[in-house]
Amino acid sequence: MKRIISAALFLLVSAGLLNAQTLTSGGKLKPEQAIMDVKHYTISLAVDPAQKTINGFTTIDVVMAKPTKVLLFDLLDSLRVSKVLVNGKPETFDYKNNLITINTAKELPAGKASVKVIYGGKPHVARRPPWDDGFIWTRDSTGHQWMAITAEGTGGKLYFPCKDHPSDEPDQGADLIITVPKDLVVAGPGLLKNVSKKGETATYHWQTKYPINNYSILFNAGDYTVVSRPYTTVDGHKVPVQFYVLKEHAAKAEHHLDIFIKTIKEQEKYFGEYPWAKEKIGIVETPHLGMEHQTMNAYGAKFRYSKVGGEDYDGLMHHEFGHEWWGNKVTAKDWGDYWIHEGICTYGDALYVREFEGEKAYIKFFQNSALSFGNKIPIVIGKDIDEESAYNGDIYGKGAFFMHTLRYVMGDSTFFPTLKGFVTDPRYTYNNMASTEDVIDYFSKAAGKDLKPLFDLYIYSINKLEVNVKAQRGDKYQIQLLNIDMPLPVDITAEGITKKYMIDKKGITIVSKTMPVIDPDTYYLKKLIIE
C-alpha cells in the first residue's frame, strides 16, 4: 500500500496524489539484468541526520546465468559512487541516469559473483511522504532526530544499488548495518542481530533470511522504545510482536497492540499463518502516514481509531499488515499485476468488517465503495509496466470489488478455501512470483469452470456487466446478459422475494407484476438496459 491506508482507503485517492510520484521502478527488464539473479544484499551505512547524509557501501551477491563483461545496477544519481569492486577487485564504472554500469576488465564467468559499491551523499528527500518517495528528516515533539524512508514507487535504488525490478527478490534476504547517533534507535526488517556503541554512535545490525522485495529493505531511526508481547500463530509458532514507538507515545502502545493482535488473528483466519513466523511481527512509528514493509510496517496515523463492531479499529494498520500476505508473501512479478497486492489486500479490509460487524455491513462496504471508482483505465494495462504507470486508485477499490464478485460467483464454500489456498501455495509465494494469469488459472480450477471471461470484463477492461431487462406481455420480463460469454448467478427481487438465477446471453423469463430489481445487494458492477 503506497499512499492510502484505511478501510475505505480507495475513496480517498485523488488525481493529485497519483501525479505526485516523480520516480518509478520496474518496467521492461534490462537485458544486462535479465541474466542476473540477486541472492543477497548487505547494506552498511553511517547516517548523519544533522547533515542529512548517508555514507558506506552495499554488497550485492548475485548468480549470473551466462558470462558477461557488463554489470548493471540501479541507483539514483543524487548520490556519489567512489569505488566499485567485483569479487574483491576494483573495476571501472559509469554512473549516470540512475544507473551504475560496471565494465569488467575480464569477462565475468557464469555463476556466483559479489559486487561491492562504495558510495554516499545526500539521498533524495521526500516532498509529501508517503505520497512520494525519499528520506524524511525531521524531529519529534521532544526535539529528537527522527528519520524514515518511503520507497515503494521508486524502489530500493532510492538509497542502495540494486536490481530494481519486482521479478527478482534476494533469495537469501538482506543485512542492514546502520550507524546512527547514539541517542537514536534503528528499526529494520527481520531480526536485530546486534547493537554496538562506540563514542557518539550506535550501530544496529538487522537481518532477514527471507526473500524480500527491495522497497521493503529500509530502516527508520528515532527516539524509540520497544513495547512487545509474545504471539502464537494459527499454526502454533511463537513470534514476538514488537512496536518501535516514540518514547513520548509509549503509554499508548499497549492499547495499540491490543488492536493489532485482533488484526493479526483475523488476517490469519482468512490468509493462513503469518508469513514471517521465524522472525517477528513489527510496526514502527513514522512521521509519515504509513507503508507496508516486511516484518516492520510503518505506522503514522497518530493513534486515531475508528469503530468496527463497537471496538477501536485502526484501518491503516490493518491494511498495511495485510500486505504481509498480499505484496510481500505473494508478490507480482510485474507491476502490471499490482492489483494483486492492493486489490486483494483491500478486500481483506472488507473481511474485517464482515468478521466483526456481519454480512450486512460487508455488503454496505462494497455498495459504498462502488460509487467511487474512476473506471478510466483497466486494472491491468499490460506487461512490462513500471510502477507509476500501473498505479491508479482502482487497483484498490475495484480490485477489492472484483474479489467480492468472485466470492459471489464461486460461493463461500469454494471461494474462501481458494483464497487461502493461493496465498499459501508454494508455487505463488516467497521466491515464486505471481501474475494475474496465475490467479485466473488457480481460481478457475477451484471453481471447476473457466473464469477468464469474468477477469476479462472487470480486470482487463473498463466495461460493466450489461444486463438487459425487457418487459413483455402478461407481467413477464426477459432478463439476459449482453457482454459476457459465460452464465452467471444473479439475485433478482420480484414482488418482494429475492431468488438466485443463472443467466447468460440467451436469458431467462420471470413473472412479476412489478419491475424486478437486479442484483439488489450489488455483487456486480453493472449497467442496466431497460426496454
N, C-alpha and C positions, 0 to 999 in steps of 0.2 A: 504494500500500500504506500503509494508515493506521496499523496497530497491530502487526502480527505479521510478522516477517521471518526466515524460514528455509525450507529445502527442505521441511520438514514443518510449515510455519507454521500450517496450519489445524488441527493437532492441539492447538494451544495457546490458541485463542480461548476465552474463558470469558464467562459472563453478566456477571460483574463488570466486565470490560473493556468490554463492549458498552454498559453503562449509564453509563460514566464520562464520556462526552461530554455536555456540557450545552448546547452551541450547535450550530447546524446551518446548512446552506446549501441553496440550490436551492428545490425545491417549485414551486408554481404561479407562473408568471411574471407579475409585476405589469403591468397594462396600460400604466402610465407608462413601464415599462422595455421592454415588448414592441416599442415603436416606436423604440427606441434601439439603434444598432449601435456598440459600442465599437471604436475604431480603435487607440488607444494610451494607455498610462499613463506619466506621468513622476512619480516619487516622489522627493522631495528632503527628507531628514530629518537632523536632528542627533540623535545618540543619546548619551545620558548614562548609562552603566552604573551609576555611583555613585548617581545619583538614580532610576534605573530609569524614565527618561522618554524620549519622542521628541517632537520639535518641528519643524515645517516645513510642507510643502504637497504636495498631489498635483494634477496637472493631468490631466484626462480629455478626450481628443479623441474626439468622437462624430459620428455622422451620424444625424439624425432623419428618420424615414420620413414624418412629417407635422408640421404646425405644432403647437406646444404652449405652454402657459403654466406647465407644471409639469415639473420635472426631479426624478428620484428616484434617490438613491444609498444604498447600504448602508454603514454604518459603526457598529461597536459604540459605544454611547454611554457607555463608560467614559472616552472622550476628550472634549476641548473643541474646538469649532469656533468660530473667532473671525471669520472672514470668508469669503464666497463671491463669486467673480466669474464672470460668464458673458460670454464674448467680451470680457474686459477690464473689464467694468462691474460694480460691486457690485450684488448682488441680495439681497432678503430671503429668509430661510430659517427652517425649523423643524427642530430636531434632537432627536428623541426616539424611543424604541422601536427603536433601532438603525437609524434611517433619517434621512437628510437630505432634506428636502422643500424644493425651491427654487421660489419663486413669482416668475416674471419680471414686471417692470413692463410690458413689451410682449410680445406673442406672439412666440415664437421661431419663425422660419420653418423649413420643412423644409430639410435639408441639413446642412452641417458646422457644428459648434459646439465651443467649448473652455470647459471648466469648471475653475476653479481653486479648490480648497478649502484654506484655511489652518487648521491645527489642531495639537493637541499634547496632552500629558499623560502619564499612566501607562497604558500598554496592559495589557490583560488578561494575567494571569500563568497559565501552565500549572501544574496541580496535580500531574499524573502524566504528563509528556510521555514518549513520544508518544501515550499512551492518550487524552489530551485535548489541546486546543489552547491556544496562548498563547505569550507570551515566556518564555524561560528565562534568568534572570540568575544566573550562578554564577562560580566561579573554577576554573582548572586547578590541578594539584598544586603548581605553582611560584608560585601566587598571582596570576597574571594574570587580568584580567577575561575572561569567556567568555560569550557570549550566542548564543542561537539562537531560531528561531521554528518552531512547528508549526501548520499552518493548514488541513489538508485537509478536516476536517469542518466547521469554521467558515467557511472561505473567506477570501479576501483582506480582507474587511471587518474582520477582526481588527485590522488596523492602517492600512488605507488605504481611502478611499471608492471604491466600485466598483459595477458591476452584478454582483451576486453570484449568478450563475446559470451552470451548466455549458454552456448552449447558446450563450454569447457569449464568445469569446476575442478579445483585441485583435489584429486582423489584422496590424498593423504592429509588434507587440511592445511592449516596455517599456524605460524607462530608470530605473535606480535610482542616485540620487546620495546617498550615505550618508556622513555625517561622524561620526567616532569619535575617542576619544583616540588620540594619535599612536603609542602602542605597540601598537595593535591593527591587525589586517588584516581587511578585509571580503571575504567570498566571496559571489558572486551569480551570477545567470543570464546566459548569453550570453558576451560578450567584455568584458574590462576595457579601457575606453577611455582612462582617465586616472587618475592618483593625484596629488593635490596636497597639500602640507603647509603649514600656517600656524599658527605658535605651538605650542600644545599639542594641535592636532588634525590629522587627516588625512582627506581626502575621496576616496572611491572612486566612480568612475563606471562602472557596469556597464550594458551594453546588449545586448538581444536584438532581432533583427529578425524573428524567427519568431513566429507565433501562440503563445500560452502560456496555460494555464489559470491563473486568478488565485491559486489556492493554491500555485502554484509561483513566484509573484512575491514572493520574500522573500530575506533575506540572513542570513548568520551572521558573527560577528566574534570573533576570538580571537588568541592569540599564535601565528599560523600561519606556517609556511614552505611554499613551494610546491615539491613534487617532481613533475617532469614528464618525459614522454618522447613522442616522435612516434609516431603510429599511422597506418597506411594502411588505409583501409576496404576492404570487399569489392569496392567499385566503383572503387577506386584513388585516392580522395581523401585528402589529408594532413590529419590532425586532431590537435591536441595533446591528450594525456591529462594532466590536472592534478589533483594530490591536495593539497588545502589541509589539511595535517596539523599538529597542535600541534608546536611545536619540540621538546618533550620526547619526542615519539614519532617523530621524523624518521628514526631508524635503522631503524624498522620499515617505512618507506614503500616501499622498493624491492621487497621481497618481496610486499607487499600489491599493488603494481602488477603484478607477475608474475602473480598470481592473477587480477587484474582483466582483464588483456589476454586471458587464456584465456576468461574470461566474455564479453568483447566479441566475440571471434571466434565463439564458439559461438552467441551470440544472433543475430549477423548471418547465420549459416548458415541458421537457421530463419525469420528475420523480415525479412531484407534489410538493406540498408545502414543504419548508424546514422543516425537521422533528422535530426540537427542538425550535419551534417558541415561547415557553413560557420562553425561557432563552436567548440565544444570538447566534450570528454568530461571531466566533472568530478565529483569527490567531495570532500566536506568533513567533517572530523571534528567530531562534535557531542556535547554532554553527554547527549543522549537517544539511544535505541536506533537510530533511523533513519527515513527517509522519502524518497519519490520527489519530486525537484524537478528540473525540466527543465534539463539540462546541468550540474547541481550537486547530485548526490544526497547526502543526509545519511547519514553513517555513524558509528555509535557502539557497535559490537559489541566494541570493545577488542581487536581482532586475535585473537579466539578462533576458531580454524578447526576444521572437521570434515574428514573424509577422503572423497573420492569418487574412485574409480579409483586409490586409493593415494596421492593427492596432496592437498595442502591446498586447501580449498574454503571460500568464505565465502557461506553461504546468504543472509544479509542483503543483501550487496552484489549478488549475482546477481539476487535478486528485485526490489530497488529499481531496478536498471539495466534490468530487463525492462520497467518502466513507461515507459521512454523510447519504447517502441513502443506498449504497451497501457496507455493512460491519458493519455499526452502527445501522441503522434502520432495514435493512434486514441482519440478522446475521446467518451464517451457524451453525447448531447445532453440526457439526463435522468438523474438519479441512480437512477431505477428500473432502468436498464440497467447498473448498477455492476459486475455480474459480468463484463462485457466487459473492464474494467480488471483486476479481481482474479483472476477465474477463469482467463482465458487467460494472464495473467502467471504464475500459479501452475502452469499446465500447462507453461509454459516452464521452470520449475524441474525438473519431471519429465524434460523433454527433456535437461537437462544430465546427469542420472543415466543416461539412455539412451545419451547420446553417449559417456560415459566409463566406464560400468560394464556396458552392454549391455542387451538386451531383457528378460532375466530380472529384473534389478534394477529396471527401469522397471515391469514388471508387479507386482513386490513393493511398489513405492512406492504404487501405487494400491490394491492389496489391503489394505495397512495403513491408508491414508487413508480407505477406505470404512467403516472401523469407527468413525469419529469424527463423522460428520455428525449434526447435530441434527435436520434434516429436519422442523422445526416449521412453517416458513412457506416459500412458494415463493421461488425465487431472484429472480424478477421479480414484484412485487406490484401493479404498476400503472404509471400515468403521473403526471406532475407530483408526483413523490415527493421529499421532502427527504433529505439525505444520511443523517441519523441513522435515519430510518425504513427506508431502503434497506439500511443496513449490518447484516449478520449474518454469522456465521462461514462459513455455507455458500456464500457468494459466492466464497470462496476454494476450498475443497476440493471441494465438489460441483460448482462451476463448472468446475474443472480436470478432475474426473472425467467430466463431460459431454463435454469435448473428447476425452478418452480413448475414450469410447464412440463419438463421432463418427468418430474415426480408424478404429476397427474397422469401423464400418458402411460407410464410404466406401472404405476400402482406402488403403494408403500412397501409391500412385501418383497418387491423386486428392486425398487429404486434405492432404498436405504442400504441394504447389503451391498449393492453395486457401488454406491458412492464410497462406502468404507473400503470395499474391495480394491477400488482403483488406487486409493491413497495408501494402501498397504501392500500393493503388488510390487515385487522387486523389479519387474520389467519397466516400471514407470517412476521409480523413486531413487533417491540418493544419486548414485553415479549415472543412472539411466534417465535421460531427459524425456519429456513427454511432448506430444503435439495434439492439435485438435483432431487429427485423423485417428490417433490412439484412443481419444475419448469416444469418438464415433464408433470405432470397432468394438471397444470394450462394452459400452452400454448397449449396442445393438445385439451383441452376442448374449448378454444377460437378458435382454428383453425378448429374444427369440424372433426378432424381426429387424429389418433394415430401418434405422432411424435417420439415415443420411438426409432424406427429404426434409425432415424437421430442422436439422442443422443447416441445411442449405437455405431454408426460409429465414431463420432467425439469426444465425451466426454469420453466414456468408452474404446476406443481402439485407436491405433495409425494409423489405416488404413485411406486411402484416398478413395474418391469416384472413383470407376473404371468405366470408360466409354469406351466401345468397339466401334470402328468405322471401318466398313468393306466395302471396295469398291466392288461394283457389276457391272454387265454389264449394259450398257445403261445409263451411268452417274448417277448411283444410289449409295446411301450409306445407309447401315443399321447401326443404332445407338441404342445401348442398354446399360442399367446399369447392372453391373455384381454382385455387392456385397451389395445390399440393397433391402429389401423386401417392397418397397413402391414406387409408382410413384412420380417423382419429376419434377418440371418445370426446363427446361434448355434452355438458349438462344443459338441459333445456327445461325451463319452467313454463308450464302451461296450466292455466286455471288453478294456480296456486300449488301445483305439485311439481317437484323437480325430479327428473329422471336422467340417467346417463344413456346416451345413444351412440352407436358407432356410425359415423357419417363419412362419406367420400364424395367424389365428383358426381356420382350417379344420384346421390341424395336420398332422403327419406321423406315420407309424408306423415304428418301428425295432425290430429284433430283437436281443435281448440276454438272456443268462442272468442278468445282474446288473442292479441298478438303475443306469440311466445317470446320469452326472454332467453336469449342465447348466452350461455356461459356466465351466469349471474355472479359467480364468485371470482371471475377474471383469472382464469388459468391460462388464457391466451392473450397475446397482443393481436387484436383483430380489427377488421374493417367489415361492418355490416352493410350489405347491399339489400335494401328493402324494395320489393316490387309489389 
